[in-house]
């Protein structure tokens, strides 16, 4: 299978997965919580193993690893609670990002096209407030919708890769591997 065929198939699978996530946002949101949970669990296990191998930061690696394992298990055993945590985190991220964009737009108000930065900031703050005032319903859909958007955008990007660019990407990757 050529790399172009691989990217086309991958792109189509990602787009279909993204559409399914948008059609079934609750199922996609629970999936996100479970993926986050398993990621924390595996990362925690790696830190715990590292604690036994690294003398300098043994205590910190062990404590951090145990916290990650506990967090991962909490997401896996109760993904609905994990969804609320993830949604609160997304809301905070949107609010901080929006506030920073509004600040930058105000600070650079004499420059061209700062209105778009201000608009983007206002949308981010509005999304954060929407999440805050509808936390439980947002928790059931927001992570899944964001996953769907991410899958679709990545799938489209894979489909748009041209063979020439793939060859350049392959050369760049080969150069990176040869320097390692």
Secondary structure, DSSP 8 states (H G I E B T S, - for coil): --HHHHHHHHHHHHHHHHHHHHHTHHHHHHHHHHHHHHHHHHHHHHHHHHHHH-STTHHHHHHHHHHHHHHHHHHHHTHHHHHHHHHHHHHHHHHHHHHHHHHHHHHTTTSTTHHHHHHHHHHHHHHHHHHHHTHHHHHHHHHHHHHHHHHHHHHHHHHH--HHHHHHHHHHHHHHHHH-
